[in-house]
């Protein structure tokens, strides 16, 4: 299966779980977490001003939007006509993951885009550095994103607890050898 077909399958799976995706940051972080949950996401992520980011994914999303597979109006939706024959791979774990984000955000009145960005950023630092203690990871995040910390500070404890609950804070998970993940 080529990258285009695999991306269509990932998007169909994501949109089976979520009615729409609330913009580019949400899309990047959603597919980042799908990869972390074991889905075959063929894109490499590296650190960017908004946390883990894939330039390859951005290019493919632009192509899919220009070819009208996706509608982008500040949020993403799929055009069902182009996806009717695409097989979905949604799992209960994926559904539970995104429902858990929704519950945490609703319960605490958090901005869900800020929350998924903060959670993905914390996870990426944890996974791709020697820092494993919360205080170290948060300190690193503050040094990488000082302009975002005001928005992130109320979210940090809940995001860290969310990542623990989801089993995403396990020592020993590193990026592929030689891959530059922080720039």
C-alpha positions as CSV (number, residue, x, y, z in Angstrom):
1,X,0.0,0.0,0.0
2,X,1.4,3.4,-1.0
3,X,1.6,6.5,1.2
4,X,-1.4,8.0,-0.5
5,X,-3.6,5.0,0.1
6,X,-2.3,4.5,3.6
7,X,-3.1,8.1,4.4
8,X,-6.6,7.7,3.1
9,X,-7.1,4.7,5.3
10,X,-5.7,6.6,8.3
11,X,-8.0,9.5,7.6
12,X,-11.0,7.3,7.2
13,X,-10.2,5.7,10.5
14,X,-9.8,9.0,12.2
15,X,-13.0,10.4,10.8
16,X,-14.9,7.3,11.8
17,X,-13.9,8.1,15.4
18,X,-14.2,11.9,15.1
19,X,-16.8,13.8,13.0
20,X,-14.3,16.4,12.0
21,X,-10.8,17.6,13.0
22,X,-10.5,21.2,14.3
23,X,-7.7,22.4,12.1
24,X,-4.1,21.8,11.2
25,X,-2.6,21.5,14.7
26,X,-5.4,19.1,15.7
27,X,-4.8,17.0,12.5
28,X,-1.0,16.8,13.1
29,X,-1.4,15.8,16.7
30,X,-4.2,13.3,16.0
31,X,-2.1,11.4,13.5
32,X,0.9,11.7,15.8
33,X,-1.0,10.0,18.6
34,X,-2.4,7.4,16.1
35,X,1.2,6.5,15.4
36,X,2.0,6.3,19.1
37,X,-1.1,4.0,19.5
38,X,0.3,1.6,17.0
39,X,-1.3,2.6,13.7
40,X,1.0,2.5,10.7
41,X,1.5,6.2,10.1
42,X,4.2,6.6,7.5
43,X,5.3,10.1,8.5
44,X,8.3,11.1,10.7
45,X,7.7,13.7,13.3
46,X,10.3,16.3,14.5
47,X,10.1,19.2,16.9
48,X,8.5,22.4,15.5
49,X,7.2,25.5,17.0
50,X,3.9,23.7,17.7
51,X,5.5,20.5,19.0
52,X,5.7,17.3,17.1
53,X,5.2,18.0,13.4
54,X,5.5,16.2,10.1
55,X,6.3,18.1,7.0
56,X,5.5,15.1,4.9
57,X,2.0,14.8,6.4
58,X,1.4,18.5,5.8
59,X,2.3,18.1,2.1
60,X,0.0,15.1,1.7
61,X,-2.8,16.9,3.5
62,X,-2.4,19.8,1.1
63,X,-2.5,17.4,-1.9
64,X,-5.6,15.7,-0.5
65,X,-7.3,19.0,0.0
66,X,-6.5,20.4,-3.4
67,X,-7.8,17.1,-4.9
68,X,-11.0,17.5,-2.8
69,X,-10.6,14.3,-0.7
70,X,-10.6,16.6,2.3
71,X,-12.5,19.8,2.9
72,X,-10.7,22.5,4.9
73,X,-12.6,25.4,6.2
74,X,-10.6,26.0,9.3
75,X,-11.4,22.4,10.2
76,X,-11.0,19.2,8.2
77,X,-13.8,17.0,7.0
78,X,-13.7,14.2,4.5
79,X,-15.6,14.0,1.2
80,X,-17.4,10.7,1.7
81,X,-17.5,10.2,-2.1
82,X,-13.8,9.7,-2.2
83,X,-13.7,7.5,0.9
84,X,-16.5,5.1,0.3
85,X,-14.3,2.2,-0.8
86,X,-11.5,2.9,1.8
87,X,-11.3,0.3,4.6
88,X,-11.2,1.7,8.1
89,X,-9.1,0.3,11.0
90,X,-10.8,2.0,13.9
91,X,-10.2,0.3,17.2
92,X,-11.9,0.6,20.6
93,X,-8.5,1.9,22.0
94,X,-8.5,4.8,19.4
95,X,-12.2,5.6,20.1
96,X,-11.5,5.6,23.9
97,X,-8.4,7.8,23.4
98,X,-10.2,10.6,21.6
99,X,-13.2,10.3,23.9
100,X,-10.9,10.6,26.9
101,X,-9.4,13.8,25.5
102,X,-13.0,15.1,25.0
103,X,-13.9,14.2,28.6
104,X,-10.9,15.8,30.1
105,X,-11.4,19.0,28.2
106,X,-15.1,19.2,28.9
107,X,-14.7,18.4,32.6
108,X,-12.0,21.1,33.1
109,X,-13.2,23.6,30.5
110,X,-9.9,23.3,28.5
111,X,-9.4,24.4,25.0
112,X,-9.1,21.0,23.2
113,X,-6.6,22.2,20.6
114,X,-4.3,23.6,23.4
115,X,-4.7,20.3,25.3
116,X,-3.8,18.0,22.4
117,X,-0.8,20.2,21.5
118,X,0.4,20.2,25.2
119,X,-0.1,16.5,25.5
120,X,1.7,15.7,22.2
121,X,4.5,18.1,23.1
122,X,5.0,16.6,26.6
123,X,4.9,13.1,25.1
124,X,7.4,13.9,22.3
125,X,9.9,15.4,24.8
126,X,9.5,12.4,27.1
127,X,9.9,9.9,24.3
128,X,12.8,11.6,22.5
129,X,15.0,12.9,25.3
130,X,16.6,11.5,28.4
131,X,14.1,13.4,30.5
132,X,11.5,11.1,32.2
133,X,10.4,13.0,35.3
134,X,7.5,15.3,34.8
135,X,9.4,18.3,36.2
136,X,12.2,17.8,33.7
137,X,9.9,17.4,30.7
138,X,7.9,20.5,31.7
139,X,11.1,22.5,32.1
140,X,12.2,21.4,28.7
141,X,8.8,22.3,27.2
142,X,9.1,25.7,28.8
143,X,12.5,26.3,27.2
144,X,11.2,25.1,23.8
145,X,7.9,27.0,23.9
146,X,8.1,29.9,26.3
147,X,5.4,31.8,24.4
148,X,2.9,28.9,24.8
149,X,3.5,28.2,28.5
150,X,0.8,30.6,29.7
151,X,-1.8,28.6,27.8
152,X,-0.2,25.3,28.7
153,X,0.3,25.8,32.5
154,X,-3.3,25.0,33.5
155,X,-3.2,21.9,31.2
156,X,0.1,20.4,32.2
157,X,-1.1,18.2,35.2
158,X,-4.2,16.9,33.4
159,X,-2.2,16.3,30.2
160,X,0.5,14.4,32.1
161,X,-2.1,12.3,33.9
162,X,-3.9,11.7,30.6
163,X,-0.7,10.4,29.0
164,X,0.0,8.1,32.1
165,X,-3.6,6.8,32.0
166,X,-3.2,6.1,28.2
167,X,0.0,4.1,28.9
168,X,2.1,6.6,26.8
169,X,4.7,7.4,29.4
170,X,6.7,4.2,29.4
171,X,10.5,4.5,29.7
172,X,12.7,3.1,26.9
173,X,10.8,4.5,23.9
174,X,13.2,6.5,21.8
175,X,13.1,7.9,18.3
176,X,14.7,6.0,15.4
177,X,18.5,6.1,15.5
178,X,20.0,9.1,13.6
179,X,16.6,10.8,13.1
180,X,16.8,14.5,13.9
181,X,13.8,15.1,16.0
182,X,14.7,18.4,17.7
183,X,15.7,21.4,15.5
